[in-house]
Amino acid sequence: MTELSPWERAHLAAIESTYPGWHVYVRDGWWWASKHVPPTLEQKAAGVLHEFARQGPYELVAALTVQLGILARMGAA
């Protein structure tokens, strides 16, 4: 694993503090989010993912926002 830059570490900390239900990390150049509590079957059917990756922090934040939107519509956010 490559050492993270200060910029990457700052983004990781900011994303995790903004989305406390998710663990955020970088692996092989991809930004990953893993839900602390796995989604229920109902949440999965609605599109909630347990874990996913995006190419950068901005794309990851956009995807996390979508995930929160799904949960909010279900009354689970």
Secondary structure, 3 states (H helix, E strand, C coil): CCCCCHHHHHHHHHHHHHCCCEEEEEECCEEEEEECCCCCHHHHHHCCCCEEEECCHHHHHHHHHHHHHHHHHCCCC
